[in-house]
């Protein structure tokens, strides 16, 4: 159980770092629609990758 909590914390910290790094640069062509589309693509791509990593970690550790 401790392993899972540590793994979740690592995933959350990685998501925070990625989000902060993407929002650091100021965009002169900012639009809320473009921003929402970029976040949607990012999270739709990251969720399956994170899920696969979690499943592989679960299989190999347990």
CORDAHU-V539701 format. One record per backbone hydrogen bond with DSSP energy under -0.5 kcal/mol. CO is the residue of the C=O (numbers start at 0). NH is the residue of the N-H. If there is no record, write none. Layout:
# CORDAHU-V539701
co: <CO;CO>
nh: <NH;NH>
This chain:
# CORDAHU-V539701
co: <0;1;2;3;4;5;6;7;8;9;10;11;12;13;14;15;16;17;18;19;20;25;26;30;31;32;33;34;35;36;37;38;39;40;41;42;43;44;45;46;47;48;49;50;51;52;53;54;55;56;57>
nh: <4;5;6;7;8;9;10;11;12;13;14;15;16;17;18;19;20;21;22;23;24;27;29;34;35;36;37;38;39;40;41;42;43;44;45;46;47;48;49;50;51;52;53;54;55;56;57;58;59;60;61>
